[in-house]
C-alpha cells in the first residue's frame, strides 16, 4: 500500500513539472525596426503574446536602467485583441498591438528609441529610428 501511495505522489509531481514546462511565455513584435520620417505620425505595431504585462519606451537599449525618458514618443497605448489561438501550449497566445505617436523631429539629428513589451519572463523590443529634418 505504501508503494502505491509513493508512486501516486511521484506521478503527481511529474505531471506538475511537465505542465509547468508547457507554460511558455511569449511576446514577439511583427517587426524589428520602425523607421519614422522627420514629420512624425501615429503608428501601430502588432505583436503576439501570452498577455502583455508592460510596454515601455527608452532611449537606452539597456532595459535595466529606466532613467532616460523619451519625450518625443507619446500616447503609447496597448490594444488587446484576444482571438482564439492554434497554439498547443497551456498559455493562450493572442494578437495585440501597440499604438504610439511620434512627434515631429525639429532637432536636426536622428533620434533613436526602443519599444519594449514584456509577458511574464519573455520580452521583445523594436528599435524606433526617426530621421532628422
C-alpha positions as CSV (number, residue, x, y, z in Angstrom):
1,X,0.0,0.0,0.0
2,X,2.9,2.4,0.8
3,X,4.4,1.7,-2.6
4,X,1.1,2.6,-4.3
5,X,0.9,5.9,-2.4
6,X,4.6,6.7,-3.2
7,X,4.0,6.0,-6.9
8,X,0.9,8.2,-6.9
9,X,2.7,11.1,-5.2
10,X,5.6,10.7,-7.7
11,X,3.2,10.6,-10.6
12,X,1.5,13.8,-9.4
13,X,4.9,15.5,-9.1
14,X,5.8,14.5,-12.6
15,X,2.5,15.9,-14.0
16,X,3.0,19.2,-12.2
17,X,6.6,19.5,-13.5
18,X,5.6,18.7,-17.1
19,X,2.6,21.2,-17.0
20,X,4.9,23.9,-15.8
21,X,7.3,23.3,-18.7
22,X,4.4,23.7,-21.1
23,X,3.6,27.2,-19.8
24,X,5.9,29.1,-22.2
25,X,5.6,32.9,-22.0
26,X,5.8,34.6,-25.4
27,X,5.9,38.1,-26.7
28,X,7.0,38.9,-30.3
29,X,6.7,42.1,-32.3
30,X,5.9,41.6,-36.0
31,X,8.9,43.8,-37.0
32,X,12.3,44.6,-35.6
33,X,12.7,48.2,-36.6
34,X,10.3,51.2,-37.2
35,X,11.7,54.0,-39.4
36,X,9.8,57.3,-38.9
37,X,10.1,60.4,-41.1
38,X,11.0,63.7,-39.5
39,X,7.4,64.8,-39.6
40,X,6.4,62.0,-37.2
41,X,3.0,60.5,-37.1
42,X,0.9,57.7,-35.5
43,X,1.9,54.1,-35.8
44,X,0.5,50.7,-34.8
45,X,2.9,47.8,-34.2
46,X,1.4,44.3,-33.9
47,X,2.6,41.6,-31.6
48,X,1.8,38.1,-30.5
49,X,2.0,37.4,-26.8
50,X,0.7,35.3,-23.9
51,X,-0.6,38.5,-22.4
52,X,1.4,41.8,-22.3
53,X,2.3,42.8,-18.7
54,X,4.0,46.1,-19.6
55,X,5.0,48.3,-22.6
56,X,7.8,50.8,-22.1
57,X,9.9,53.2,-24.2
58,X,13.5,54.1,-23.5
59,X,16.4,55.8,-25.3
60,X,18.7,53.1,-24.0
61,X,18.9,49.6,-25.3
62,X,19.7,48.5,-21.7
63,X,16.3,47.9,-20.0
64,X,17.8,47.6,-16.6
65,X,18.1,51.3,-16.2
66,X,15.0,53.4,-17.0
67,X,16.4,56.8,-16.2
68,X,16.0,58.2,-19.7
69,X,12.5,59.2,-20.6
70,X,11.5,59.6,-24.2
71,X,9.6,62.8,-24.6
72,X,9.2,62.6,-28.4
73,X,7.1,59.4,-28.3
74,X,3.7,60.0,-26.8
75,X,0.3,58.3,-26.4
76,X,1.8,54.7,-26.0
77,X,-1.3,52.5,-25.8
78,X,-1.7,48.8,-25.7
79,X,-4.5,47.4,-27.8
80,X,-5.7,44.0,-26.6
81,X,-7.4,41.8,-29.3
82,X,-7.8,38.4,-27.8
83,X,-8.5,35.8,-30.5
84,X,-8.5,32.1,-30.4
85,X,-5.1,30.6,-30.7
86,X,-3.9,27.5,-32.5
87,X,-1.1,27.1,-30.0
88,X,-1.0,23.9,-28.1
89,X,0.8,25.5,-25.2
90,X,-1.0,25.9,-21.9
91,X,-0.8,29.7,-22.1
92,X,-3.1,31.3,-24.7
93,X,-1.3,33.3,-27.3
94,X,-3.1,36.3,-28.8
95,X,-2.6,39.1,-31.3
96,X,-2.3,42.5,-29.7
97,X,-0.9,45.9,-30.9
98,X,0.8,48.9,-29.5
99,X,-0.2,52.3,-30.9
100,X,2.1,55.3,-30.4
101,X,2.6,58.8,-31.7
102,X,6.0,60.2,-32.7
103,X,6.3,63.9,-32.5
104,X,8.0,65.9,-35.3
105,X,11.8,66.0,-35.2
106,X,13.0,69.6,-35.3
107,X,16.4,68.9,-33.7
108,X,18.3,68.3,-36.9
109,X,19.7,65.0,-35.7
110,X,18.5,61.4,-36.0
111,X,16.6,60.1,-32.9
112,X,16.6,56.5,-31.6
113,X,14.4,54.8,-29.0
114,X,13.4,51.3,-28.1
115,X,9.9,50.0,-27.5
116,X,9.9,47.0,-25.1
117,X,7.0,44.7,-24.3
118,X,7.0,42.0,-21.6
119,X,4.9,39.0,-21.0
120,X,5.8,37.1,-17.8
121,X,9.5,36.4,-18.2
122,X,9.6,36.9,-22.0
123,X,10.4,40.3,-23.7
124,X,10.8,41.7,-27.1
125,X,11.7,45.1,-28.5
126,X,11.5,47.3,-31.6
127,X,14.1,49.9,-32.5
128,X,12.4,53.2,-33.4
129,X,14.5,55.5,-35.6
130,X,13.3,59.0,-36.6
131,X,15.1,60.8,-39.4
132,X,16.4,64.3,-39.0
133,X,14.7,67.3,-40.7
